[in-house]
Amino acid sequence: MTAQAIDMNIKPDVTAFFDEATNTISYVVKDPESSSCAVVDSVMDIDYAAGRLSYENADRIIAFIRENALQLEWLIETHVHADHLSAAPYIQDQLGGKIGIGSNIVVVQETFGKVFNEGTEFQRDGSQFDALFDDGDTYTIGSLNALVIATPGHTPACMTHVIGDAAFVGDTLFMPDGGSARADFPGGDAGVLYDSIQKLLDLPDEMRLFMCHDYAPNGREVQWETTVGVEKADNIHVGAGKSKADFVKFRTERDAQLGMPRLIIPSLQVNMRAGEVPQDSDGNLTLKVPLNKL
């Protein structure tokens, strides 16, 4: 990580959009010095039982960007989500911008290309995305410098995006009373996740951290913003100096008790394609349901 790429004096404007159906938080991140912005982890709506897609959540983001006369430059995916579908192509069609994800998307595509029996027509080189980020890469949003930090463990392609004094952590961390995300998906690893979390806890204590999900434990209101210092002290899974061995033991035992996310089958097929829905030979939008594989 290049510390000189982090300027805590730069404070981007962050607007959150919460999707109750998937407990996902999407963000519009604006350069305070210009009209440039990025969207992080957008959501496409799905009525799974009816087989119907819609765009209420994405339309809220589009309306916000238009109403504030913003210029969309990036659509960032912190990882290949297994619990909601990306709306990045829908937003891109209307507002422009480039879709970016971590370069280990190719590992995810190779793994789930086999699971879903995608065949040779499914490209496994990340070419569905406009940009593939490696650890330490930087990009700009207007005058803002963004730093990309590889934080695998939940999935191989997980990346944290540090933009001024704000870091968008995907599923690498939850709010302090939520702890951490599971690490038992193909390519996940609890030990690797612990190491990734330590990278985040090494950031300045005042760094704002923005979550991709919140499940409102113990009936509290939904929250999505905290700081490195608070996570370091209070996170129930890794705070107060909890050891790697204890974390791996807890995470492994806990993950063994969890069921699969409700939307994992459509989410993986769509999100490994940068948000595009697969089609059959007649051009119909079609999803597969592999049996006894996930």
Salt bridges, closest charged atoms under 4 A:
ASP13 OD2 - LYS30 NZ 4.00
ASP41 OD1 - HIS81 NE2 2.93
GLU77 OE1 - HIS81 NE2 3.20
ASP83 OD1 - HIS84 ND1 3.35
ASP83 OD2 - HIS213 NE2 3.12
GLU110 OE2 - LYS114 NZ 3.55
GLU110 OE1 - ARG124 NE 3.75
GLU118 OE1 - ARG273 NH2 2.67
GLU118 OE1 - LYS288 NZ 3.93
ASP165 OD2 - LYS11 NZ 3.38
ASP165 OD1 - ARG208 NH2 2.76
ASP171 OD2 - HIS79 NE2 3.23
ASP171 OD2 - HIS154 NE2 3.21
ASP171 OD1 - HIS213 NE2 3.68
ASP177 OD2 - ARG220 NE 2.61
ASP184 OD1 - ARG182 NE 2.71
ASP195 OD2 - LYS244 NZ 3.02
ASP205 OD1 - LYS232 NZ 2.79
ASP214 OD1 - ARG220 NH2 2.75
GLU253 OE2 - LYS249 NZ 2.99
ASP255 OD1 - ARG251 NH2 2.74
